[in-house]
Amino acid sequence: WDLQLSFDLQIATGDLGNAGAECDGEFFYSTRWATNLIHKFDLEGNLIEEFSIPGVTGLRDLAFDGTHMFGGAAANTIYEMDFVNKVLIGTISSPQQVRSIAYDEAADAFWCAIWDTDITLVSKAGVALNALPAATHGLGGMYGTAYDNWTSGGPYLWIFDQGAGAG
C-alpha cells in the first residue's frame, strides 16, 4: 500500500505506551496505555496538547462517530466523550469487553473486541446486533479496529492483531 502519513509517537509524546488512535478529520488523537492521558496532534503529527477527561481512564482504542469520540478501556463500558470541551458525555454498557473499537456508520454502532473474543457489533443502546465468531476469525491478540466503507469491495473491518505475544 502507499504510506499516507508516518510520525513517531514516542518522540512526540516522550513515551512508548501509546495504544489507540483516531482522527476526527481535523486532529489525530492517541491514548496513553492504561492511563487517563490523551494526546492531540495536528494532521502533520505535531503534538498540540496532552489532556484527560474526568471520569475516564485506561483507554485502549478510540472511535469517532462524526460528533463524539468513543473509547474502550478493556472492560464492558464504552465511553462517549466530547474532546473539544474535554468532558464525559456518558457511557454505554457493552455485552462485549472493549479493547478495540470501530464506529460502523451504516449501523450507527461499534465493532468491539478484546484479545481473542468474538468481534461484536454493539449498538449505542448497548445491544449486541451482530458478531464475527472467534472460531471463524482466528485472531489471538486484537487491539485496534478500523471500519472502512470507502475501499472498493467493502465495507471492511481492519484489525490490528498482535497475535499471541506483544511484539
Beta strands, then each sheet from edge to edge (+ up, - down):
strand 1: 18-23
strand 2: 28-32
strand 3: 38-41
strand 4: 47-51
strand 5: 61-64
strand 6: 69-72
strand 7: 75-82
strand 8: 87-98
strand 9: 100-104
strand 10: 109-113
strand 11: 119-123
strand 12: 128-132
strand 13: 142-148
strand 14: 156-161
sheet 1: 1+ 2- 3+ 4-
sheet 2: 5+ 6- 7+ 8-
sheet 3: 9+ 10- 11+ 12-
sheet 4: 13+ 14-
end
